[in-house]
Amino acid sequence: MTVPVSVQQRIRVLDAHGMSWRSIAKEVGVARDTVTKYAGREDCSPGPERSVSRPSKLDPFGATVDGWLQSDRFMPRKQRHTAKRVYDRLVSEKGYEGSYSPVQRYVKRWREEHRLPSDGYLELEWHPGEAQVDFGMAQAVVGGDRVDVHCLVVTFPYSNMRYCVALPGENAECVCAGLRTVFEHIGAVPLTLVLGNATGAGHRIAWDKVTVVHVFELFVEHYRLETRFCNPNSGNEKGSVENAVGFLRRNIMVPMPDAESHGQLTRYMPERCDAMAKETHYRKGAPIGGLFAGEKMDMQPLPAKPYDVIRWEVRKADKDGRVQIDGNYYLAGPSWRGWTLDVGLRAFERAIEGV
C-alpha cells in the first residue's frame, strides 16, 4: 500500500533524486519559494507545539463522528451518513450545541483523508536502495532482568543484507530511533522503506488505509524517504523481512544475550550482522557484504543534522506533580503540580518542560 505523501515530503524526495527546483515546482504544482523552503530545510525534527488552537464545540464528538463514518465503509453507498445526518444525530443523540458548518467541514475533511487509494500491489522485484522494515520478538537479559525485546529488523532485499536493533517497544519513537541507528551504522539512507502492517509508524484504520504518525511523517521528510506499507494478508510482499526476523533471532539471540542496557545490546547487534555478511547470496553467488557495498552507492548520504526522535505532548500535571501519557504516569515533581507542561517522549527517555 502506498502511504499518503505530503507536499513537503514529495518536494524533498524529488530534490534527493536530483530534480531541479524549477522542475519540482512544476511537477508538484507549487511556487518556487515553497520548493526552496522545504528542499533546503536541514532539520525536520519535531519541536514542542506552542500554538494553541481555539477549541470547537465539535471537538468532544470527534471520536463519535469517526466511528460513524468508519462504519459507513461496510454499508451500501446510498445508506451512508451525509453531513446533515451526522449533524442531526449529534444534536438529537449526543447533545451537540454547535452549528452545522463545523460538522460539514469535518465530514468533508475526513472523507478526503480517508479516500481509498487506486494503487495496486507492490512490485516483488527489489531494486538497490529499497529496504523492508518489521518487528520481531525475542528474549534477553537486560540490566539483570529477563525481558521481551522488540527487535526492529531492516533488510535490503537486493543484496540480502540484514540488520536489527533492540528497542523497548514498537511505537513511532522506537521505529524512528531504530531506523536512525541503522542509517548511521551503514553511513547511508535508503531511497524507499516498505513497512510491515503492524509497525508503530502508522495505524491501519481500514483495509487499505494507513494514517501515519506525526513523528514518523517528519522523519521521512527529514531523510527524504519514499514509504509504503504492506497490504493486509499479503505475506508475499514482505517475505524478505519475515525470513530475516527468524534468521536473526536464531543467529543473534541464541544463546540468550546478557546486556546492561538496550543500548549496549543494540551496539552488539549491527556488528554481528556485519560479520554474517561474509555469507554468499543464495542466488547471486557473491558475498552479501560486497553486494551491499555496491548497493549503498545508490543510496542517499546522511543529512547534515541527525533527526531528533521525540514526540511532544502538552499535559497538565496532577496534584502530585505527575503527567499521564499513553496510560503511564511520569513524575515531573511536586513543584509542577497544576502546571501545563510540554512532555517530550523519546524511545528511552522522557523530557518535561514548563510551557
Salt bridges, closest charged atoms under 4 A:
ASP15 OD2 - ARG224 NH1 2.57
ASP43 OD1 - HIS222 ND1 3.60
ASP72 OD1 - HIS81 ND1 3.06
ASP88 OD1 - LYS84 NZ 2.95
GLU93 OE2 - ARG89 NE 2.97
GLU130 OE2 - HIS127 ND1 3.55
ASP134 OD2 - LYS238 NZ 3.93
GLU170 OE2 - HIS150 ND1 2.96
GLU173 OE2 - ARG311 NE 3.00
GLU184 OE2 - ARG180 NE 2.85
GLU217 OE1 - HIS214 ND1 3.61
GLU226 OE2 - HIS17 NE2 3.88
GLU242 OE2 - LYS238 NZ 3.58
ASP274 OD2 - HIS185 NE2 2.62
GLU279 OE1 - ARG162 NH2 3.93
ASP308 OD2 - ARG346 NH2 3.19
GLU313 OE2 - ARG311 NH1 2.72
GLU313 OE1 - ARG315 NH1 3.51
ASP318 OD2 - ARG322 NE 3.17
ASP326 OD2 - ARG311 NH2 2.57
ASP342 OD2 - ARG50 NH1 2.58
GLU349 OE2 - ARG346 NH1 3.17
